[in-house]
Amino acid sequence: MPTCRAVTKDVLTDPITIQVDGNDLNFSKAKRIADQKAHEVASHPMLLGWYEKRSGRFSPNVECCSEEKPGWIVYAESRGGRITIDINDEEYVFIYTDVTE
């Protein structure tokens, strides 16, 4: 799996920020929260990329192709990813497109 530098707010495009209290936040719960928010702002959202700070995992597993942004963000944005959900200050980041656009 390619490595990726830690995601910081400065590489995210107009993120929708969400704060979740409690210690039980995991990837599955964060994704459900992000999916729900994406459905509030888009009629047919489709997930294009995601990042989990704790493990350093991200998807899609693409090589970095930009000096400014991690490759998975470049991939998602270049395919129409305009909805960025940032949960707990980059603990989890999800990027969606609206397939109706």
DSSP file (Angstrom, degrees, kcal/mol; ACC not computed):
  #  RESIDUE AA STRUCTURE BP1 BP2  ACC     N-H-->O    O-->H-N    N-H-->O    O-->H-N    TCO  KAPPA ALPHA  PHI   PSI    X-CA   Y-CA   Z-CA
    1    1 A M              0   0    0      0, 0.0    61,-0.1     0, 0.0    60,-0.0   0.000 360.0 360.0 360.0 133.8    0.0    0.0    0.0
    2    2 A P        -     0   0    0      0, 0.0     2,-0.2     0, 0.0    60,-0.1  -0.271 360.0-120.0 -63.3 154.0    1.4    3.4   -0.9
    3    3 A T        -     0   0    0     58,-0.0     2,-0.4    54,-0.0    61,-0.2  -0.617  26.8-162.9 -92.7 158.9    2.2    5.7    2.0
    4    4 A C        -     0   0    0     -2,-0.2     3,-0.1    52,-0.2    59,-0.0  -1.000  21.0-114.5-144.0 139.1    0.6    9.1    2.4
    5    5 A R        -     0   0    0     -2,-0.4    51,-0.0     1,-0.1     0, 0.0  -0.362  52.4 -82.6 -69.3 156.2    1.4   12.1    4.4
    6    6 A A        -     0   0    0      1,-0.1     2,-0.4    -2,-0.0    -1,-0.1  -0.280  48.3-114.5 -59.0 141.7   -1.0   13.1    7.1
    7    7 A V        -     0   0    0     83,-0.2     2,-0.3    -3,-0.1    -1,-0.1  -0.640  34.9-172.5 -82.0 133.0   -4.0   15.0    5.9
    8    8 A T    >   -     0   0    0     -2,-0.4     3,-2.0     1,-0.1     4,-0.4  -0.876  37.4-108.8-122.1 158.2   -4.2   18.6    7.2
    9    9 A K  G >  S+     0   0    0     -2,-0.3     3,-1.5     1,-0.3    -1,-0.1   0.801 111.9  68.6 -55.5 -32.2   -7.0   21.1    6.8
   10   10 A D  G 3  S+     0   0    0      1,-0.3    -1,-0.3     3,-0.1    -3,-0.0   0.665  98.4  50.3 -67.6 -14.7   -5.0   23.2    4.3
   11   11 A V  G <  S+     0   0    0     -3,-2.0     2,-0.4     2,-0.1    -1,-0.3   0.460  93.0  93.1 -98.8  -1.7   -5.2   20.4    1.6
   12   12 A L  S <  S-     0   0    0     -3,-1.5     2,-0.7    -4,-0.4    74,-0.0  -0.741  73.3-133.2 -94.1 139.7   -9.0   20.0    1.9
   13   13 A T  S    S-     0   0    0     -2,-0.4    71,-0.3     1,-0.2    -3,-0.1  -0.823  74.8 -35.2 -95.9 112.5  -11.3   21.9   -0.4
   14   14 A D  S    S-     0   0    0     -2,-0.7    70,-0.5     1,-0.1    -1,-0.2   0.889  82.9-158.8  45.3  57.7  -14.2   23.6    1.5
   15   15 A P        -     0   0    0      0, 0.0     2,-0.7     0, 0.0    70,-0.2  -0.341  17.2-133.6 -69.9 146.0  -14.6   20.8    4.1
   16   16 A I  E     -a   85   0A   0     68,-3.3    70,-2.8    -2,-0.0     2,-0.4  -0.893  31.6-146.3 -89.9 116.8  -17.9   20.3    6.0
   17   17 A T  E     -a   86   0A   0     -2,-0.7     2,-0.4    68,-0.2    70,-0.2  -0.712  19.6-177.5 -96.5 139.1  -16.6   19.8    9.5
   18   18 A I  E     -a   87   0A   0     68,-2.6    70,-3.0    -2,-0.4     2,-0.5  -0.998  12.4-154.5-132.3 133.9  -18.3   17.6   12.0
   19   19 A Q        -     0   0    0     -2,-0.4     2,-0.5    68,-0.2    68,-0.1  -0.948   9.5-167.4-109.6 129.1  -17.3   17.0   15.6
   20   20 A V        -     0   0    0     -2,-0.5     2,-0.1     2,-0.1     5,-0.1  -0.972  10.7-146.4-118.8 121.5  -18.3   13.7   17.2
   21   21 A D        +     0   0    0     -2,-0.5     3,-0.2     3,-0.0     2,-0.1  -0.466  54.4  49.4 -83.2 157.3  -18.0   13.4   21.0
   22   22 A G  S    S-     0   0    0     -2,-0.1     3,-0.3     1,-0.1    -2,-0.1  -0.160  80.3 -97.9 102.5 164.6  -17.1   10.1   22.8
   23   23 A N  S    S+     0   0    0      1,-0.2    -1,-0.1    -2,-0.1    -2,-0.0   0.360 100.4  82.9-100.4   2.8  -14.4    7.5   22.5
   24   24 A D        +     0   0    0     -3,-0.2     2,-0.4     2,-0.0    -1,-0.2   0.267  56.0 127.7 -95.5  13.7  -16.3    5.0   20.4
   25   25 A L        +     0   0    0     -3,-0.3     2,-0.2    -5,-0.1    -3,-0.0  -0.568  29.4 160.9 -73.8 124.5  -15.7    6.5   17.0
   26   26 A N     >  -     0   0    0     -2,-0.4     4,-2.7     1,-0.0     5,-0.2  -0.758  55.2 -87.3-130.5-179.9  -14.4    4.0   14.5
   27   27 A F  H  > S+     0   0    0     -2,-0.2     4,-2.7     1,-0.2     5,-0.2   0.917 123.9  50.7 -58.7 -45.9  -14.2    3.9   10.8
   28   28 A S  H  > S+     0   0    0      1,-0.2     4,-2.0     2,-0.2    -1,-0.2   0.919 113.7  44.0 -60.7 -45.1  -17.7    2.3   10.3
   29   29 A K  H  > S+     0   0    0      2,-0.2     4,-2.2     1,-0.2    -1,-0.2   0.916 113.6  50.9 -67.0 -42.7  -19.4    4.9   12.5
   30   30 A A  H  X S+     0   0    0     -4,-2.7     4,-2.6     1,-0.2    -2,-0.2   0.901 109.9  50.5 -61.6 -40.6  -17.5    7.8   10.9
   31   31 A K  H  X S+     0   0    0     -4,-2.7     4,-3.1    -5,-0.2     5,-0.2   0.903 108.6  51.4 -65.7 -40.8  -18.5    6.6    7.5
   32   32 A R  H  X S+     0   0    0     -4,-2.0     4,-2.2     2,-0.2    -1,-0.2   0.915 112.0  47.5 -61.0 -42.0  -22.2    6.3    8.5
   33   33 A I  H  X S+     0   0    0     -4,-2.2     4,-2.2     2,-0.2    -2,-0.2   0.925 114.2  46.3 -64.1 -45.4  -22.0    9.9    9.8
   34   34 A A  H  X S+     0   0    0     -4,-2.6     4,-2.8     2,-0.2    -2,-0.2   0.905 111.1  52.1 -65.4 -42.1  -20.3   11.1    6.6
   35   35 A D  H  X S+     0   0    0     -4,-3.1     4,-2.1     2,-0.2    -1,-0.2   0.917 109.8  49.7 -59.3 -43.7  -22.7    9.2    4.4
   36   36 A Q  H  X S+     0   0    0     -4,-2.2     4,-1.0    -5,-0.2    -2,-0.2   0.931 112.5  46.4 -62.3 -46.1  -25.7   10.8    6.2
   37   37 A K  H >X S+     0   0    0     -4,-2.2     4,-1.1     1,-0.2     3,-0.7   0.908 110.0  53.9 -63.7 -41.8  -24.2   14.3    5.8
   38   38 A A  H >X S+     0   0    0     -4,-2.8     4,-1.4     1,-0.3     3,-0.5   0.879 105.8  53.7 -60.8 -37.5  -23.4   13.7    2.1
   39   39 A H  H 3< S+     0   0    0     -4,-2.1    -1,-0.3     1,-0.2    -2,-0.2   0.750 103.3  58.1 -68.7 -22.9  -27.0   12.8    1.6
   40   40 A E  H << S+     0   0    0     -4,-1.0    -1,-0.2    -3,-0.7    -2,-0.2   0.788 116.6  32.4 -74.4 -27.4  -28.1   16.1    3.1
   41   41 A V  H << S+     0   0    0     -4,-1.1     2,-0.3    -3,-0.5    -2,-0.2   0.525 123.2  40.3-108.8  -7.9  -26.1   18.1    0.6
   42   42 A A     <  -     0   0    0     -4,-1.4    -1,-0.2    -5,-0.2    55,-0.0  -0.998  64.2-142.1-142.4 143.3  -26.4   15.9   -2.5
   43   43 A S  S    S+     0   0    0     -2,-0.3    -1,-0.1     1,-0.2    -4,-0.1   0.855 101.2  16.6 -74.3 -33.1  -29.2   13.9   -4.0
   44   44 A H  S    S-     0   0    0     -6,-0.1    55,-2.6     2,-0.0    -1,-0.2  -0.564  81.0-175.5-138.8  72.6  -27.0   11.0   -5.1
   45   45 A P  E     -B   98   0A   0      0, 0.0     2,-0.4     0, 0.0    53,-0.2  -0.415   5.2-166.2 -73.2 145.9  -23.6   11.1   -3.4
   46   46 A M  E     -B   97   0A   0     51,-2.7    51,-2.1    -2,-0.1     2,-0.3  -0.995  22.4-123.6-131.5 126.6  -21.0    8.6   -4.3
   47   47 A L  E     +B   96   0A   0     -2,-0.4    49,-0.3    49,-0.2     3,-0.1  -0.514  32.1 170.7 -71.1 128.2  -17.9    8.1   -2.1
   48   48 A L  E     -     0   0A   0     47,-3.2     2,-0.3     1,-0.4    48,-0.2   0.663  61.5  -4.4-109.6 -26.0  -14.6    8.6   -4.1
   49   49 A G  E     -B   95   0A   0     46,-1.5    46,-2.8    27,-0.1    -1,-0.4  -0.987  55.4-172.4-165.9 156.0  -12.0    8.6   -1.4
   50   50 A W  E     -BC  94  59A   0      9,-2.6     9,-2.3    -2,-0.3     2,-0.3  -0.979   6.9-156.7-152.0 163.6  -11.4    8.4    2.3
   51   51 A Y  E     -BC  93  58A   0     42,-2.2    42,-2.0    -2,-0.3     2,-0.5  -0.998   3.4-161.7-144.5 140.1   -8.7    8.7    5.0
   52   52 A E  E  >> -BC  92  57A   0      5,-2.7     4,-1.9    -2,-0.3     5,-0.5  -0.969   6.0-162.3-124.1 113.1   -8.3    7.4    8.6
   53   53 A K  T  45S+     0   0    0     38,-2.6    -1,-0.1    -2,-0.5    39,-0.1   0.906  83.4  60.1 -62.2 -45.4   -5.7    9.2   10.6
   54   54 A R  T  45S+     0   0    0     37,-0.4    -1,-0.2     1,-0.2    38,-0.1   0.890 121.6  22.7 -54.4 -46.8   -5.2    6.6   13.4
   55   55 A S  T  45S-     0   0    0     -3,-0.2    -1,-0.2     2,-0.1    -2,-0.2   0.649  99.2-126.7 -95.1 -17.3   -4.1    3.8   11.0
   56   56 A G  T  <5 +     0   0    0     -4,-1.9    -3,-0.2     1,-0.3   -52,-0.2   0.547  59.5 148.0  79.2   6.6   -2.9    6.0    8.2
   57   57 A R  E   < +C   52   0A   0     -5,-0.5    -5,-2.7   -54,-0.1     2,-0.3  -0.414  18.0 167.6 -74.6 151.1   -5.1    4.0    5.8
   58   58 A F  E     -C   51   0A   0     -7,-0.2    -7,-0.2    -2,-0.1    -9,-0.0  -0.977  23.2-106.1-155.9 161.7   -6.7    5.7    2.8
   59   59 A S  E    S+C   50   0A   0     -9,-2.3    -9,-2.6    -2,-0.3     2,-0.2  -0.986  87.9  38.9-149.9 141.6   -8.5    4.8   -0.4
   60   60 A P  S    S-     0   0    0      0, 0.0     2,-1.9     0, 0.0    -1,-0.1   0.495  81.5-134.2 -75.2 158.0   -8.1    4.6   -3.3
   61   61 A N        +     0   0    0     -2,-0.2     2,-0.3    10,-0.0    -2,-0.1  -0.559  49.1 150.9 -82.9  77.9   -4.6    3.3   -2.9
   62   62 A V        -     0   0    0     -2,-1.9    10,-0.3   -60,-0.1     9,-0.2  -0.822  49.7-105.7-112.4 150.5   -2.9    5.5   -5.5
   63   63 A E        -     0   0    0     -2,-0.3     2,-0.1     8,-0.1   -59,-0.1  -0.382  49.0 -92.0 -66.9 149.7    0.6    6.8   -5.7
   64   64 A C        +     0   0    0    -61,-0.2    -1,-0.1     1,-0.1     3,-0.1  -0.434  45.3 174.3 -64.0 134.5    1.1   10.4   -4.8
   65   65 A C        +     0   0    0      4,-0.3     2,-0.3    -2,-0.1    -1,-0.1   0.130  58.0  56.2-129.3  19.1    0.8   12.5   -7.9
   66   66 A S        -     0   0    0      3,-0.4     5,-0.1     1,-0.1    -1,-0.1  -0.994  61.7-146.5-151.3 143.1    1.0   16.0   -6.4
   67   67 A E  S    S+     0   0    0     -2,-0.3    -1,-0.1     1,-0.1    -3,-0.0   0.769 103.0  46.2 -77.0 -26.4    3.4   17.9   -4.2
   68   68 A E  S    S+     0   0    0      1,-0.1    -1,-0.1     2,-0.0    -2,-0.0   0.820 117.4  27.9 -88.6 -33.4    0.5   19.8   -2.6
   69   69 A K  S    S-     0   0    0    -62,-0.0    -3,-0.4     2,-0.0    -4,-0.3  -0.936  85.3 -97.7-132.8 150.2   -2.0   17.1   -1.9
   70   70 A P    >>  -     0   0    0      0, 0.0     4,-1.9     0, 0.0     3,-0.8  -0.338  41.3-113.6 -60.8 149.6   -2.0   13.3   -1.1
   71   71 A G  H 3> S+     0   0    0      1,-0.3     4,-2.8     2,-0.2     5,-0.2   0.822 113.6  58.5 -57.6 -36.9   -2.8   11.2   -4.2
   72   72 A W  H 3> S+     0   0    0    -10,-0.3     4,-2.2     2,-0.2    -1,-0.3   0.856 107.8  47.7 -65.4 -32.5   -6.1    9.9   -3.0
   73   73 A I  H <> S+     0   0    0     -3,-0.8     4,-3.0     2,-0.2     5,-0.3   0.923 111.6  49.4 -71.2 -44.6   -7.4   13.5   -2.7
   74   74 A V  H  X S+     0   0    0     -4,-1.9     4,-2.4     1,-0.2    -2,-0.2   0.926 111.9  50.2 -58.2 -44.8   -6.1   14.4   -6.2
   75   75 A Y  H  X S+     0   0    0     -4,-2.8     4,-0.7     2,-0.2    -2,-0.2   0.953 113.7  44.0 -57.3 -52.6   -7.8   11.2   -7.5
   76   76 A A  H ><>S+     0   0    0     -4,-2.2     5,-2.5     1,-0.2     3,-0.8   0.919 115.9  46.2 -63.0 -45.7  -11.2   12.0   -5.8
   77   77 A E  H ><5S+     0   0    0     -4,-3.0     3,-1.5     1,-0.2    -1,-0.2   0.866 108.0  56.2 -67.5 -35.4  -11.2   15.7   -6.8
   78   78 A S  H 3<5S+     0   0    0     -4,-2.4    -1,-0.2    -5,-0.3    -2,-0.2   0.639 106.4  52.7 -72.4 -11.7  -10.2   15.0  -10.4
   79   79 A R  T <<5S-     0   0    0     -3,-0.8    -1,-0.3    -4,-0.7    -2,-0.2   0.085 135.6 -81.5-108.9  21.3  -13.2   12.7  -10.6
   80   80 A G  T < 5S+     0   0    0     -3,-1.5     2,-0.8     1,-0.2    18,-0.4   0.542  70.3 161.1  97.1   8.4  -15.7   15.3   -9.4
   81   81 A G      < +     0   0    0     -5,-2.5    16,-0.3    -6,-0.2    -1,-0.2  -0.504  10.0 146.3 -66.6 105.8  -15.2   15.1   -5.6
   82   82 A R        +     0   0    0     14,-1.3     2,-0.7    -2,-0.8    -1,-0.2   0.408  48.9  77.6-120.6  -4.3  -16.7   18.3   -4.4
   83   83 A I  E     - D   0  96A   0     13,-2.2    13,-3.0    -3,-0.1     2,-0.5  -0.916  58.4-178.2-113.8 107.2  -18.2   17.2   -1.1
   84   84 A T  E     - D   0  95A   0     -2,-0.7   -68,-3.3   -70,-0.5     2,-0.6  -0.922   8.6-164.6-109.8 123.6  -15.5   16.9    1.6
   85   85 A I  E     -aD  16  94A   0      9,-3.2     9,-2.3    -2,-0.5     2,-0.6  -0.940   3.7-168.2-109.8 119.4  -16.6   15.7    5.1
   86   86 A D  E     -aD  17  93A   0    -70,-2.8   -68,-2.6    -2,-0.6     2,-0.5  -0.934   5.1-164.3-111.7 112.1  -14.0   16.2    7.8
   87   87 A I  E  >> -aD  18  92A   0      5,-3.1     5,-1.8    -2,-0.6     4,-1.2  -0.867  67.4 -12.0-104.3 125.4  -14.7   14.4   11.1
   88   88 A N  T  45S-     0   0    0    -70,-3.0     3,-0.4    -2,-0.5    -1,-0.2   0.923 127.5 -50.3  54.8  53.9  -12.9   15.4   14.3
   89   89 A D  T  45S-     0   0    0     -3,-0.3    -1,-0.2   -71,-0.3     4,-0.1   0.947 117.0 -36.6  53.7  60.6  -10.2   17.6   12.7
   90   90 A E  T  45S+     0   0    0      2,-0.3   -37,-0.2   -82,-0.1    -1,-0.2   0.602 101.3 124.8  69.7  16.2   -9.0   15.2   10.0
   91   91 A E  T  <5S+     0   0    0     -4,-1.2   -38,-2.6    -3,-0.4   -37,-0.4   0.913  91.6   8.9 -64.6 -40.4   -9.4   12.1   12.2
   92   92 A Y  E   <S-BD  52  87A   0     -5,-1.8    -5,-3.1   -40,-0.2     2,-0.4  -0.996  74.5-173.5-137.2 136.7  -11.6   10.8    9.3
   93   93 A V  E     -BD  51  86A   0    -42,-2.0   -42,-2.2    -2,-0.4     2,-0.4  -0.999   1.6-176.3-132.5 133.9  -12.0   12.5    5.9
   94   94 A F  E     -BD  50  85A   0     -9,-2.3    -9,-3.2    -2,-0.4     2,-0.5  -0.990   8.2-159.9-129.9 137.3  -14.4   11.4    3.2
   95   95 A I  E     +BD  49  84A   0    -46,-2.8   -47,-3.2    -2,-0.4   -46,-1.5  -0.980  15.8 179.2-123.1 126.7  -14.8   12.9   -0.3
   96   96 A Y  E     -BD  47  83A   0    -13,-3.0   -13,-2.2    -2,-0.5   -14,-1.3  -0.788  17.6-151.4-120.5 159.9  -17.9   12.4   -2.4
   97   97 A T  E     -B   46   0A   0    -51,-2.1   -51,-2.7    -2,-0.3     2,-0.7  -0.886  24.4-122.4-119.2 159.9  -19.3   13.4   -5.7
   98   98 A D  E >   -B   45   0A   0    -18,-0.4     3,-2.0    -2,-0.3   -55,-0.0  -0.923  17.6-156.0-100.6 112.6  -23.0   13.9   -6.6
   99   99 A V  T 3  S+     0   0    0    -55,-2.6    -1,-0.1    -2,-0.7   -57,-0.0   0.580  88.1  67.1 -70.2  -7.1  -23.6   11.5   -9.5
  100  100 A T  T 3         0   0    0      1,-0.2    -1,-0.3   -56,-0.2   -58,-0.0   0.582 360.0 360.0 -85.1 -10.2  -26.5   13.7  -10.7
  101  101 A E    <         0   0    0     -3,-2.0    -1,-0.2   -21,-0.1    -2,-0.1   0.471 360.0 360.0 -80.3 360.0  -24.2   16.6  -11.6
